[in-house]
Amino acid sequence: MGEVGTFPFGWVRGASQDNWQIIWDPKTKTLFAQGALSKRVLELGKSSTWEEAKHLADKVINEPGSYFSDPV
């Protein structure tokens, strides 16, 4: 079986002075946000399945103030 990539779930724009892509890595089971400008990576949580990761990603996108120090 070939390499498994990461799954991008969307963006949070303008939080903590950056735009953040929400990504899940199935190898590490980690959902994280990567800053488009800063290139910083923030771990958001662990999800054992794609479905769990999608649910958490939707929550982050809809409630960024719960995950970023300077919300949108």
C-alpha positions in Angstrom: 0.0 0.0 0.0 1.3 3.5 -0.8 1.9 6.5 1.3 -1.1 8.0 3.1 -1.3 11.7 3.0 -2.9 14.3 5.2 -6.5 15.4 5.0 -7.3 19.1 4.8 -10.6 20.0 6.3 -10.8 23.8 5.7 -9.6 27.1 7.0 -10.0 29.4 10.0 -9.2 32.9 8.7 -7.9 35.8 10.8 -7.4 34.0 14.1 -4.3 34.8 16.1 -3.2 37.1 13.3 -3.0 34.3 10.7 -5.0 32.1 8.4 -5.0 28.5 9.6 -5.5 25.4 7.5 -7.1 22.6 9.6 -5.4 19.2 8.7 -5.6 15.6 10.0 -2.7 13.3 9.8 -3.9 9.7 9.9 -0.5 8.3 10.7 -0.3 10.2 14.0 -4.1 10.5 14.4 -3.5 14.3 15.1 -5.7 17.1 14.0 -3.6 20.3 13.7 -3.7 23.9 12.4 -0.9 25.2 10.2 -0.5 28.9 9.9 -0.4 30.2 6.3 1.8 33.2 7.2 3.7 32.1 10.2 4.0 28.4 9.3 3.3 27.6 13.0 1.7 24.3 13.8 -0.8 24.0 16.6 -2.0 20.6 17.7 -5.8 20.7 18.2 -6.5 17.1 19.3 -6.3 13.4 18.5 -8.9 11.6 16.4 -8.6 7.9 15.7 -10.9 8.0 12.6 -11.5 10.3 9.6 -15.1 10.8 10.9 -13.9 11.9 14.4 -11.3 14.2 12.8 -14.0 15.8 10.5 -16.3 16.4 13.5 -13.5 18.0 15.5 -12.4 20.1 12.5 -15.9 21.4 12.0 -16.0 22.4 15.7 -12.7 24.3 15.4 -14.0 26.1 12.2 -17.3 27.0 13.8 -15.9 27.9 17.2 -12.4 29.3 16.6 -12.4 31.2 19.9 -12.3 27.9 21.8 -9.0 26.9 20.0 -7.1 30.1 19.2 -6.0 32.8 21.7 -7.0 35.6 19.4 -10.2 34.5 17.8 -11.6 35.8 14.5 
